[in-house]
Amino acid sequence: MNSSTHELMDSPTHLWQVTWKRTAILAAVCIIPLMILARWQFALGVGLGALFLLGDIYLLKAPLEMMVSRVASNKRPWVMLVSLLRIVLAGAVLLILVKFRVANVFGLFVGVTLPVLAMASLFLTQGVTAWKV
């Protein structure tokens, strides 16, 4: 296992930063042509979907760091509460975006998949063998 892969797997902050950069590149590559070739609601949906999931990943960063660190067992309920609030907030934001038709639903779906594709490309380029299951 090389040092960059080891560093990536040990630090949720570094993983988030690299995922953010790759998602921003993927979103720009997708949104710019979509603004020209597709309806603006679809391009807006892609952008909002990518930003939504990046924000969700950012909110997940703190509980992940708490779980990785050697914290006392009395912090576990706090981590679960923060994670539950993150899920409720994500559901409320998606409900507002879909109910008021701010953006195209299919565009939101494509935008939400962009960070997933960024993470997949990150792990494929860094090496999947670094995971010890």
C-alpha contacts under 8 A as a table, 3 or more apart, distances in Angstrom:
res1	aa1	res2	aa2	distance
1	M	5	T	6.59
1	M	6	H	6.67
1	M	129	T	7.69
1	M	130	A	6.03
2	N	5	T	5.59
2	N	6	H	6.39
3	S	6	H	5.04
3	S	7	E	6.01
4	S	7	E	5.04
4	S	8	L	6.05
4	S	126	Q	7.67
5	T	8	L	5.02
5	T	9	M	6.22
5	T	126	Q	5.73
5	T	127	G	7.15
5	T	130	A	6.64
6	H	9	M	5.32
6	H	10	D	6.25
6	H	130	A	7.12
7	E	10	D	5.32
7	E	11	S	6.27
7	E	14	H	7.88
8	L	11	S	5.69
8	L	12	P	7.53
8	L	14	H	6.11
8	L	15	L	5.64
9	M	12	P	7.28
9	M	15	L	7.24
9	M	130	A	7.77
9	M	131	W	7.93
11	S	14	H	5.31
11	S	15	L	6.29
12	P	15	L	4.97
12	P	16	W	6.07
12	P	61	K	6.57
12	P	64	L	7.15
12	P	65	E	6.63
13	T	16	W	5.11
13	T	17	Q	6.23
13	T	61	K	7.06
14	H	17	Q	5.09
14	H	18	V	6.23
15	L	18	V	5.36
15	L	19	T	6.06
16	W	19	T	5.02
16	W	20	W	5.97
16	W	57	I	7.49
16	W	58	Y	7.29
16	W	61	K	7.65
17	Q	20	W	5.06
17	Q	21	K	6.34
18	V	21	K	5.20
18	V	22	R	6.27
18	V	122	L	7.97
19	T	22	R	5.22
19	T	23	T	5.97
19	T	115	P	6.83
19	T	118	A	6.02
19	T	119	M	5.93
19	T	122	L	7.44
20	W	23	T	5.18
20	W	24	A	6.08
20	W	54	L	6.90
20	W	115	P	7.68
21	K	24	A	5.17
21	K	25	I	6.35
22	R	25	I	5.15
22	R	26	L	6.19
22	R	115	P	7.77
22	R	118	A	5.45
23	T	26	L	5.00
23	T	27	A	5.89
23	T	50	A	7.35
23	T	114	L	6.11
23	T	115	P	5.20
23	T	117	L	7.99
23	T	118	A	5.47
24	A	27	A	5.09
24	A	28	A	6.09
25	I	28	A	5.20
25	I	29	V	6.14
26	L	29	V	5.09
26	L	30	C	6.14
26	L	114	L	6.71
26	L	118	A	7.42
27	A	30	C	5.08
27	A	31	I	5.72
27	A	46	V	7.47
27	A	47	G	6.59
27	A	50	A	6.98
27	A	111	G	7.55
27	A	114	L	6.93
28	A	31	I	5.19
28	A	32	I	5.89
29	V	32	I	6.08
29	V	33	P	7.15
30	C	33	P	6.05
30	C	34	L	6.27
30	C	46	V	7.99
31	I	34	L	4.94
31	I	35	M	6.02
31	I	43	A	5.56
31	I	44	L	7.95
31	I	46	V	6.87
31	I	47	G	6.77
32	I	35	M	5.34
32	I	36	I	6.82
33	P	36	I	5.24
33	P	37	L	5.98
33	P	38	A	7.92
34	L	37	L	5.02
34	L	38	A	4.93
34	L	39	R	7.39
34	L	40	W	7.64
34	L	42	F	7.57
34	L	43	A	5.46
35	M	38	A	5.89
35	M	39	R	6.82
35	M	40	W	5.76
35	M	43	A	5.69
38	A	42	F	6.79
38	A	43	A	7.06
39	R	42	F	5.54
39	R	43	A	6.72
40	W	43	A	5.09
40	W	44	L	6.01
41	Q	44	L	4.99
41	Q	45	G	6.02
41	Q	102	V	7.64
41	Q	103	A	4.99
41	Q	104	N	5.31
41	Q	107	G	7.64
42	F	45	G	4.95
42	F	46	V	6.32
42	F	103	A	6.47
42	F	104	N	4.99
42	F	105	V	7.88
42	F	106	F	7.17
42	F	107	G	4.67
42	F	108	L	7.76
43	A	46	V	5.14
43	A	47	G	6.33
43	A	107	G	6.48
44	L	47	G	5.11
44	L	48	L	5.99
44	L	103	A	5.84
44	L	104	N	7.45
44	L	107	G	7.20
45	G	48	L	5.13
45	G	49	G	5.80
45	G	102	V	7.96
45	G	103	A	4.64
45	G	104	N	5.18
45	G	105	V	6.73
45	G	106	F	7.34
45	G	107	G	4.14
45	G	108	L	4.33
45	G	109	F	7.80
45	G	110	V	7.87
45	G	111	G	6.58
46	V	49	G	5.17
46	V	50	A	6.21
46	V	107	G	4.52
46	V	108	L	5.12
46	V	109	F	7.30
46	V	110	V	5.71
46	V	111	G	3.85
46	V	112	V	7.40
47	G	50	A	5.29
47	G	51	L	6.20
47	G	108	L	7.64
47	G	111	G	5.93
48	L	51	L	5.05
48	L	52	F	5.82
48	L	103	A	7.85
48	L	108	L	6.54
48	L	111	G	6.74
49	G	52	F	4.99
49	G	53	L	6.28
49	G	107	G	7.26
49	G	108	L	4.41
49	G	109	F	6.60
49	G	110	V	7.12
49	G	111	G	4.02
49	G	112	V	4.56
50	A	53	L	5.44
50	A	54	L	6.18
50	A	108	L	7.71
50	A	111	G	4.36
50	A	112	V	5.01
50	A	113	T	7.40
50	A	114	L	6.06
50	A	115	P	6.50
51	L	54	L	5.09
51	L	55	G	6.07
51	L	111	G	7.85
52	F	55	G	5.18
52	F	56	D	6.23
52	F	112	V	7.20
53	L	56	D	4.82
53	L	57	I	6.08
53	L	112	V	5.74
53	L	115	P	6.95
54	L	57	I	5.01
54	L	58	Y	6.12
54	L	115	P	6.91
55	G	58	Y	4.93
55	G	59	L	6.25
56	D	59	L	5.10
56	D	60	L	6.22
56	D	86	R	7.21
56	D	90	A	6.97
57	I	60	L	4.90
57	I	61	K	6.28
58	Y	61	K	5.14
58	Y	62	A	7.70
59	L	62	A	6.44
59	L	63	P	7.87
59	L	86	R	6.69
60	L	63	P	5.69
60	L	64	L	6.25
60	L	83	S	7.05
60	L	86	R	7.48
61	K	64	L	5.17
61	K	65	E	6.17
62	A	65	E	5.16
62	A	66	M	6.26
63	P	66	M	4.98
63	P	67	M	6.16
63	P	79	V	5.38
63	P	82	V	7.02
63	P	83	S	6.96
64	L	67	M	5.05
64	L	68	V	6.13
65	E	68	V	5.11
65	E	69	S	6.08
66	M	69	S	5.34
66	M	70	R	7.77
66	M	71	V	6.79
66	M	79	V	7.23
67	M	70	R	7.51
67	M	71	V	7.40
67	M	76	R	7.88
67	M	79	V	7.68
71	V	75	K	6.69
72	A	75	K	5.93
72	A	76	R	7.86
73	S	76	R	5.59
74	N	77	P	6.72
74	N	78	W	7.87
75	K	78	W	5.25
75	K	79	V	6.41
76	R	79	V	5.12
76	R	80	M	6.33
77	P	80	M	5.04
77	P	81	L	6.13
78	W	81	L	5.06
78	W	82	V	6.16
79	V	82	V	5.20
79	V	83	S	6.16
80	M	83	S	5.08
80	M	84	L	6.12
81	L	84	L	5.07
81	L	85	L	6.16
82	V	85	L	5.14
82	V	86	R	6.16
83	S	86	R	5.02
83	S	87	I	6.37
84	L	87	I	5.16
84	L	88	V	6.31
85	L	88	V	5.04
85	L	89	L	6.05
86	R	89	L	5.13
86	R	90	A	6.09
87	I	90	A	5.08
87	I	91	G	6.16
88	V	91	G	5.13
88	V	92	A	6.20
89	L	92	A	5.11
89	L	93	V	6.21
90	A	93	V	5.23
90	A	94	L	6.21
91	G	94	L	5.20
91	G	95	L	6.02
92	A	95	L	5.03
92	A	96	I	6.23
93	V	96	I	5.21
93	V	97	L	6.23
94	L	97	L	5.08
94	L	98	V	6.08
95	L	98	V	5.26
95	L	99	K	5.72
96	I	99	K	5.20
96	I	100	F	5.91
97	L	100	F	5.81
97	L	101	R	5.91
97	L	102	V	5.28
97	L	103	A	6.60
98	V	101	R	5.05
98	V	102	V	6.75
98	V	103	A	7.24
98	V	104	N	7.91
98	V	105	V	6.57
99	K	102	V	7.95
101	R	104	N	6.81
101	R	105	V	7.97
103	A	107	G	7.17
103	A	108	L	7.09
104	N	107	G	5.08
104	N	108	L	6.30
105	V	108	L	5.02
105	V	109	F	6.33
106	F	109	F	4.98
106	F	110	V	6.28
107	G	110	V	5.08
107	G	111	G	6.04
108	L	111	G	4.96
108	L	112	V	6.04
109	F	112	V	5.16
109	F	113	T	6.39
110	V	113	T	5.23
110	V	114	L	6.62
111	G	114	L	5.32
111	G	115	P	7.86
112	V	115	P	6.54
112	V	116	V	7.43
113	T	116	V	5.09
113	T	117	L	6.20
114	L	117	L	5.04
114	L	118	A	6.13
115	P	118	A	4.80
115	P	119	M	6.13
116	V	119	M	5.16
116	V	120	A	6.16
117	L	120	A	4.97
117	L	121	S	6.09
118	A	121	S	5.18
118	A	122	L	6.10
119	M	122	L	4.89
119	M	123	F	6.19
120	A	123	F	5.27
120	A	124	L	6.08
121	S	124	L	5.06
121	S	125	T	6.03
122	L	125	T	5.29
122	L	126	Q	6.00
123	F	126	Q	5.01
123	F	127	G	5.66
123	F	128	V	5.74
124	L	127	G	5.28
124	L	128	V	6.03
127	G	130	A	6.21
128	V	131	W	6.21
129	T	132	K	7.50
